[in-house]
């Protein structure tokens, strides 16, 4: 099917506003030379008007497929679409090294654009995931030419997402490394591997030492994977040129952000939103019930992104603007859970009352203060690590809300459950926990998850977080007790009447996070596994609790 017909059908399926007939001229494999001589392969989708604005997309995922469609959609709407393969990918020269060359290559590409006869001095950028990292690398250097950005499930800084809670996001990093490598293998071989369920990747996620996991997954050594295993210290010089958070405040162009409640980069993206708001900017924020690669996210990104470019990159005719984009609301959120739905808000986070739901003996969760009680205890064994189920994962098919009852039945998972709610409870905003722990070993992880238990007893994960504890970062008190603050993913969720809140506490979530061997050995070379007991305290001196930003609530029913 011709590309132009696919673009028309996609525009109709996405319910995009109609555009005037606009022939598109496509030039592929343009050679743009970077400052060091490396050739960056680039496609140009040109509209009929020469002096139209330009939208730049820089990507390591190839210039075909969805990007070919997006190029035609943009050009049909009267914009030059320039889609470039990052160095070392899809025909571009050099070697792909994540985040290393994106600023310089982006600046060189912008310099090339400014020298084209069709350049009109107006730049927009659009990008999903890594494409968004490339946007943030360039944005502060684009000066007044940059008129609009669309950043989808992405952030300016990847370091904190890679080492969330100062652990290591093993599933995300290794799966992404395998995905990038798969672009270099024959198509039929890749399809066969996918059909088999990617057994090499599955084995690699279980493998120790982690320094060999890339070889197990792909058959080759992947330099950035090795580097990320070595440079995990928060103060590592390695990351200083690979994060762009200190450049966000310099961006003056309007920014639209699209994310999902179960996206791997959501906390970091909300940090970018807060940075822009602190400068007085008015970014647009849309968060839906999506995971990193869900189809609904793709549709929303196109609708929001094209509408944002219509509004800010050019003065599009009124007939070509979306009339229902809720432009008056800076923030649009999907409140998950029964009776939820889309909400328009003036800012993030909305006003809320932080309410402590305390852990109590007998597996109870309640807002009343803690009482004198003996600790609960479990044993964590890294040789049989507590598994991760659902939540923010890179692969959409495994991510998002799932029934947690099977993992909650394990002896290494503690659960604390409220009484049934007499009315709905809406939680919107950042979520955190404070867990008081005494442990046999000084090196441990603390994983906390909030779930919604429905009337049938199914336990659906809402948000979670993990913290890696070391003697240096978390010194114990004289009684050997650690107070461990845990930042969970932010959320917008409505717990329905008759449902119950549940908190899980465990020692890990593997392979989403790398297992903690319990020895303090280096991340990449650890092979010795030590099991040990943990105690969770919940007495008045050690008030372990989940702290929820509640915007509407009804009390739980008293225990029967």
Secondary structure, DSSP 8 states (H G I E B T S, - for coil): --HHHHHHHHHHHTT---------EEEEEEEEE-TTS-EEEEEEEE-S-TT--EEEEEESS-SSTHHHHHHHHHHHTT-EEEEEE-TTSTT-SS---TTTSHHHHHHHHHHHHHTSTT--S-EEEEEETHHHHHHHHHHTTSGGGEEEEEEES--S--HHHHTGGGS--HHHHHHHHHHHHHTTS-HHHHHHHHHTT-HHHHHHHH-SSGGGHHHHHHSS--HHHHHHHH--STT-GGGTTT--GGGGGG--SEEEEEEEEE-TTHHHHHHHHHHHHHTT---EEEEEEEETT-HHHHHHHHHHHHHHHHHHTS---GGGS-TTS-TT-SEEEEEBSTT-EEEEESSSS---EEEEEEEEGGGEEESS---S---EEEEE-GGG--B--SBS-SSGGG-B--B-HHHHTSTTEEEEE---BSS-EEEEEEEEEEEEEEESSSSEEEEEEEEEE-TT--EEEEEEEEEEE-TTTS---TTSEEEEEEEEEEEEEEE-TT-EEEEEEES--BTTS----SS---TTT------EEEEEE-STTS--EEEEEEEE---B----
